[in-house]
Amino acid sequence: MTRKPLVTALIAGLAVSAVSVVQAAQPNLSAELREKAKAIIQPIEPAKIEHPAKVDLGRQLFFEPRLSMSGIISCNTCHNLSLGGVDNLKTSIGHKWQPGPVNAPTVFNSSLNIAQFWDGRAADLQEQAAGPIQAQVEMAMPHTLAVAVIQSIPGYVETVKAIYGTDVVTLDHITDAIAEFEKTLVTPNARFDQWLKGDDKALTATELEGFKIFYESGCIACHNGPNLGGNSFQKIGVVEPYKSTSPAEGRAAVTKKDEDRWYFKVPTLRNVELTYPYFHDGEAATLEDAVTLMGRLQLGRTFTDDELKKVVAFLHTLTGERPQMPLPLLPPSGPETPRPDPFK
């Protein structure tokens, strides 16, 4: 055998041996990591529907543009269920094309959050549902007028009476139904959840190594629980200050305490490949941008290109199964229902 074929054969043999070692080591690494992960992360479970009639009404109201002053903006405008429960804009566009102050958080799995909105000013989904309806930079519809509009639509009055036992529509009826619908917007069966439940084949070696980096770097300190986030408020810019032109101040806007400035609800990482751009101001355009910045600002760490690639690969495994649902048919307007006027 000549020298060149011999060297080639040796290299090939070493490569096969290396692959064998990696394949042999991966189940051990997977099992060890899984036990650590299961202590602080739980799989997303399918939705349990307790009030199907409320869910159906809430679905209609979620897609209902007549809840806005212009008659053309609905909850789904900013929290598009055909996308990632977001609009993929840096900040959402509201009434009269006004830009909002913050990036729209995803509505998927929002029932698992400690509170709603980036600053946590709404305790639950029902309280949150009332906010955008009357917010001037969103739907700009006073609550009294929103209730009057729904009251003017015979189909809604019939449904409200069947569910709540009264033909007098209230804001609580509207927000309660929307909240019940939003509770069903969970995304189970992500590949990461399959791995958590014991399927070693659900993640590739690269994705598994990405989770190991994610875990050992300290990302897991804030991104944990079933939603990998959403369960605490943390300061953005721990090691280095975060520079932003956004007027949002975080929890300080709610508590009126200066020490809460720049503390925001930690965003969920579920379906994160779909929810770009990132952060409260939408300034991180890609996952690579977001991971790089968080590593530096929160952890004081600069990820190598290889580490970054692996972490982003792991984050892609958090995409779950979005709910499949028919587009709701909305009841026709009554004679007193205002007609759409986008320039009103």
C-alpha positions as CSV (number, residue, x, y, z in Angstrom):
1,M,0.0,0.0,0.0
2,T,1.4,3.4,-0.9
3,R,1.7,6.2,1.6
4,K,-1.3,8.3,0.3
5,P,-3.9,5.5,0.4
6,L,-2.6,4.5,3.8
7,V,-3.0,8.0,5.2
8,T,-6.5,8.1,3.7
9,A,-7.4,4.8,5.3
10,L,-6.1,5.9,8.7
11,I,-8.1,9.2,8.5
12,A,-11.2,7.3,7.5
13,G,-10.7,4.9,10.4
14,L,-10.3,7.7,12.9
15,A,-13.4,9.4,11.6
16,V,-15.5,6.3,12.0
17,S,-14.1,5.8,15.5
18,A,-14.9,9.4,16.4
19,V,-18.5,9.1,15.2
20,S,-18.9,5.9,17.2
21,V,-17.6,7.6,20.4
22,V,-20.1,10.5,19.9
23,Q,-22.9,8.1,19.2
24,A,-22.1,6.1,22.3
25,A,-21.7,9.1,24.5
26,Q,-24.9,10.9,23.4
27,P,-27.4,8.7,25.2
28,N,-25.4,9.2,28.5
29,L,-25.3,13.0,27.9
30,S,-28.9,13.0,27.0
31,A,-30.0,11.1,30.1
32,E,-27.9,13.3,32.4
33,L,-29.1,16.5,30.9
34,R,-32.7,15.4,30.9
35,E,-32.7,14.8,34.6
36,K,-31.3,18.3,35.2
37,A,-33.8,19.8,32.8
38,K,-36.9,18.0,34.2
39,A,-36.2,19.6,37.6
40,I,-36.8,23.1,36.2
41,I,-38.6,22.7,32.9
42,Q,-41.9,21.0,32.2
43,P,-43.5,20.0,28.9
44,I,-46.4,22.0,27.6
45,E,-49.6,20.0,28.0
46,P,-52.6,20.0,25.7
47,A,-55.4,22.5,26.6
48,K,-58.2,21.3,28.8
49,I,-61.4,23.0,27.6
50,E,-63.8,23.5,30.5
51,H,-66.2,25.9,28.8
52,P,-66.5,25.1,25.1
53,A,-69.3,27.7,24.5
54,K,-67.2,30.4,26.0
55,V,-64.2,29.4,24.0
56,D,-66.3,29.6,20.8
57,L,-67.6,33.1,21.7
58,G,-64.1,34.1,22.7
59,R,-62.7,32.9,19.3
60,Q,-65.2,35.1,17.5
61,L,-64.4,38.1,19.7
62,F,-60.7,37.6,19.3
63,F,-61.1,38.0,15.5
64,E,-63.8,40.8,15.9
65,P,-62.7,44.1,14.3
66,R,-65.9,45.8,15.4
67,L,-64.3,46.0,18.9
68,S,-62.1,48.7,17.5
69,M,-62.9,52.4,16.7
70,S,-61.9,52.0,13.1
71,G,-63.7,48.7,12.7
72,I,-60.7,47.1,11.1
73,I,-58.4,46.1,14.0
74,S,-58.9,42.9,16.1
75,C,-56.9,41.1,18.7
76,N,-55.6,38.9,15.8
77,T,-54.1,41.9,14.1
78,C,-51.2,42.1,16.5
79,H,-51.4,38.5,17.8
80,N,-51.7,36.7,14.5
81,L,-52.5,33.0,15.1
82,S,-51.4,32.1,11.6
83,L,-47.9,33.3,12.6
84,G,-46.4,33.0,16.0
85,G,-49.2,34.7,17.9
86,V,-47.4,38.0,17.0
87,D,-47.3,40.5,14.1
88,N,-43.5,40.2,13.6
89,L,-43.2,44.0,13.7
90,K,-40.7,45.9,16.0
91,T,-43.7,47.6,17.6
92,S,-47.3,47.1,16.6
93,I,-49.3,49.5,14.5
94,G,-52.6,50.6,16.0
95,H,-55.4,53.1,15.5
96,K,-54.7,55.7,12.8
97,W,-51.4,53.9,12.0
98,Q,-49.9,54.9,15.3
99,P,-46.8,52.9,16.3
100,G,-47.1,51.2,19.7
101,P,-44.4,51.7,22.4
102,V,-43.4,48.0,22.7
103,N,-43.2,44.7,20.8
104,A,-46.3,42.5,20.8
105,P,-45.7,39.5,23.0
106,T,-47.0,36.1,21.7
107,V,-50.5,35.1,22.8
108,F,-49.5,31.4,22.5
109,N,-49.0,29.8,26.0
110,S,-49.8,33.2,27.6
111,S,-52.0,31.5,30.2
112,L,-48.7,30.2,31.7
113,N,-47.3,33.7,32.4
114,I,-47.0,35.1,35.9
115,A,-48.8,38.2,34.6
116,Q,-49.6,39.9,31.3
117,F,-47.9,42.7,29.3
118,W,-44.2,43.3,29.5
119,D,-44.5,45.3,32.7
120,G,-47.0,42.8,34.3
121,R,-49.7,45.4,34.8
122,A,-52.5,42.9,34.1
123,A,-52.8,40.0,36.6
124,D,-54.5,37.6,34.2
125,L,-55.8,37.1,30.7
126,Q,-59.2,38.6,31.4
127,E,-57.7,41.8,32.7
128,Q,-55.3,41.9,29.8
129,A,-58.1,41.5,27.2
130,A,-59.7,44.8,28.3
131,G,-56.5,46.9,27.9
132,P,-55.9,47.0,24.1
133,I,-59.6,47.6,23.3
134,Q,-59.6,51.1,24.8
135,A,-55.8,51.9,24.5
136,Q,-55.5,54.9,22.1
137,V,-52.5,53.5,20.3
138,E,-54.2,50.1,19.8
139,M,-58.0,49.7,19.2
140,A,-59.0,53.1,20.7
141,M,-62.5,52.0,21.6
142,P,-63.9,53.2,24.9
143,H,-65.2,50.3,26.9
144,T,-68.8,51.6,27.0
145,L,-68.8,51.9,23.2
146,A,-67.3,48.5,22.8
147,V,-70.0,47.0,24.9
148,A,-72.7,48.9,23.0
149,V,-71.4,47.6,19.7
150,I,-71.5,44.0,20.8
151,Q,-75.0,44.7,22.3
152,S,-76.1,45.9,18.8
153,I,-75.3,42.6,17.1
154,P,-78.2,40.2,17.6
155,G,-76.1,37.1,17.2
156,Y,-73.8,38.1,20.1
157,V,-76.7,38.9,22.3
158,E,-78.2,35.5,21.8
159,T,-74.9,33.8,22.5
160,V,-74.3,35.9,25.7
161,K,-77.8,35.0,26.9
162,A,-77.2,31.3,26.3
163,I,-73.9,31.3,28.2
164,Y,-74.3,33.9,30.9
165,G,-78.1,33.9,31.4
166,T,-78.7,37.6,30.5
167,D,-79.3,39.5,27.3
168,V,-77.5,42.6,28.6
169,V,-73.9,42.4,27.4
170,T,-71.1,43.6,29.8
171,L,-67.4,44.1,29.4
172,D,-66.8,41.2,31.8
173,H,-68.7,38.9,29.3
174,I,-66.4,40.0,26.5
175,T,-63.1,39.7,28.3
176,D,-64.1,36.5,30.1
177,A,-64.9,34.8,26.8
178,I,-61.7,36.1,25.1
179,A,-59.6,34.8,28.1
180,E,-61.2,31.4,27.9
181,F,-60.3,31.2,24.2
182,E,-56.8,32.3,24.9
183,K,-56.3,29.6,27.5
184,T,-56.7,27.1,24.7
185,L,-53.8,28.6,22.7
186,V,-51.1,26.3,23.9
187,T,-48.5,24.6,21.7
188,P,-47.6,21.1,23.0
189,N,-45.4,18.4,21.5
190,A,-42.4,20.5,20.6
191,R,-39.4,18.2,19.9
192,F,-37.8,19.5,23.1
193,D,-40.9,18.3,25.0
194,Q,-40.6,14.9,23.3
195,W,-37.0,14.7,24.5
196,L,-38.0,15.7,28.0
197,K,-40.5,12.8,28.0
198,G,-37.7,10.3,27.1
199,D,-37.3,10.3,23.3
200,D,-33.6,10.5,22.8
201,K,-34.1,10.7,19.0
202,A,-36.1,13.9,19.2
203,L,-33.0,16.1,19.3
204,T,-29.9,16.0,17.2
205,A,-26.4,16.0,18.7
206,T,-26.0,19.7,17.8
207,E,-29.4,20.6,19.4
208,L,-28.5,18.6,22.5
209,E,-25.2,20.4,22.8
210,G,-27.0,23.7,22.3
211,F,-29.2,22.9,25.3
212,K,-26.1,22.0,27.3
213,I,-24.6,25.4,26.6
214,F,-27.9,27.1,27.3
215,Y,-28.1,25.3,30.6
216,E,-24.5,25.6,31.8
217,S,-24.2,29.3,30.7
218,G,-27.0,30.3,33.1
219,C,-29.8,31.1,30.6
220,I,-31.9,28.6,32.5
221,A,-31.9,30.9,35.5
222,C,-34.5,33.1,33.9
223,H,-35.9,30.8,31.1
224,N,-37.4,28.0,33.1
225,G,-40.8,26.5,33.9
226,P,-43.2,25.1,31.2
227,N,-43.0,28.3,29.2
228,L,-39.2,28.7,29.5
229,G,-39.8,32.2,30.8
230,G,-42.9,34.3,31.6
231,N,-42.7,33.4,35.3
232,S,-40.5,36.2,36.6
233,F,-39.4,39.8,36.2
234,Q,-35.8,40.5,35.5
235,K,-33.6,43.5,34.8
236,I,-32.5,43.8,31.2
237,G,-28.8,44.9,31.2
238,V,-27.2,43.2,34.3
239,V,-23.6,43.2,33.3
240,E,-23.8,46.0,30.8
241,P,-26.6,48.5,30.5
242,Y,-29.2,48.0,27.7
243,K,-29.5,50.9,25.4
244,S,-32.9,51.6,23.9
245,T,-35.0,54.4,22.5
246,S,-38.2,52.8,23.7
247,P,-40.2,54.8,26.3
248,A,-41.0,51.6,28.2
249,E,-39.6,51.5,31.7
250,G,-40.7,48.0,32.8
251,R,-42.2,47.3,36.2
252,A,-41.4,50.9,37.4
253,A,-44.4,52.0,35.4
254,V,-46.6,49.8,37.6
255,T,-44.9,49.9,41.0
256,K,-43.7,53.6,40.7
257,K,-40.5,52.4,42.3
258,D,-37.2,53.5,40.7
259,E,-35.5,50.2,41.6
260,D,-38.0,48.4,39.3
261,R,-36.8,50.4,36.3
262,W,-35.8,48.2,33.3
263,Y,-37.3,45.1,35.0
264,F,-39.4,43.3,32.4
265,K,-41.3,40.1,32.4
266,V,-38.9,37.4,31.0
267,P,-40.3,36.4,27.6
268,T,-41.2,32.8,26.8
269,L,-38.9,31.0,24.5
270,R,-41.6,28.7,23.3
271,N,-42.0,29.0,19.5
272,V,-39.2,31.6,19.6
273,E,-38.2,31.0,16.0
274,L,-41.6,32.4,15.0
275,T,-41.8,35.4,17.3
276,Y,-39.1,37.7,15.9
277,P,-38.1,40.5,16.4
278,Y,-37.1,40.2,20.0
279,F,-37.0,42.1,23.3
280,H,-39.6,44.6,24.5
281,D,-38.4,47.1,21.9
282,G,-38.1,44.6,19.0
283,E,-34.4,45.7,18.5
284,A,-33.0,42.2,18.0
285,A,-33.9,41.2,14.5
286,T,-32.8,37.5,14.7
287,L,-32.2,34.8,17.2
288,E,-28.5,35.1,16.6
289,D,-28.7,38.8,17.5
290,A,-30.8,38.1,20.6
291,V,-28.6,35.3,22.0
292,T,-25.4,37.3,21.4
293,L,-26.8,40.3,23.1
294,M,-28.3,38.4,26.1
295,G,-25.0,36.5,26.5
296,R,-23.1,39.7,26.8
297,L,-25.6,41.9,28.7
298,Q,-27.0,39.3,31.1
299,L,-24.2,36.8,31.5
300,G,-21.1,38.6,30.7
301,R,-20.3,36.0,28.1
302,T,-19.4,36.1,24.5
303,F,-20.5,33.0,22.7
304,T,-18.2,31.6,20.0
305,D,-19.7,31.1,16.5
306,D,-20.0,27.4,17.1
307,E,-21.7,27.9,20.5
308,L,-24.1,30.4,19.0
309,K,-25.0,28.0,16.2
310,K,-25.7,25.2,18.6
311,V,-27.8,27.4,21.0
312,V,-29.9,28.7,18.1
313,A,-30.4,25.1,16.9
314,F,-31.7,24.2,20.4
315,L,-34.1,27.1,20.4
316,H,-35.7,25.8,17.2
317,T,-36.7,22.7,19.0
318,L,-39.1,24.7,21.2
319,T,-41.6,25.2,18.4
320,G,-44.7,23.3,19.3
321,E,-47.9,22.3,17.5
322,R,-50.0,25.4,17.1
323,P,-53.8,24.9,17.4
324,Q,-55.7,24.1,14.3
325,M,-59.0,25.8,14.2
326,P,-61.5,27.0,11.6
327,L,-61.7,30.8,11.0
328,P,-64.7,31.9,13.0
329,L,-67.8,33.2,11.2
330,L,-68.8,36.5,12.8
331,P,-72.5,37.4,13.3
332,P,-73.9,40.1,11.0
333,S,-74.2,43.7,12.2
334,G,-77.5,45.0,13.5
335,P,-79.2,48.2,12.2
336,E,-77.5,50.2,15.0
337,T,-74.0,48.7,14.6
338,P,-71.4,51.3,13.5
339,R,-69.9,50.7,10.1
340,P,-66.2,50.5,9.6
341,D,-64.4,53.9,9.3
342,P,-60.7,53.5,9.2
343,F,-60.1,57.2,9.3
344,K,-62.4,58.0,12.2
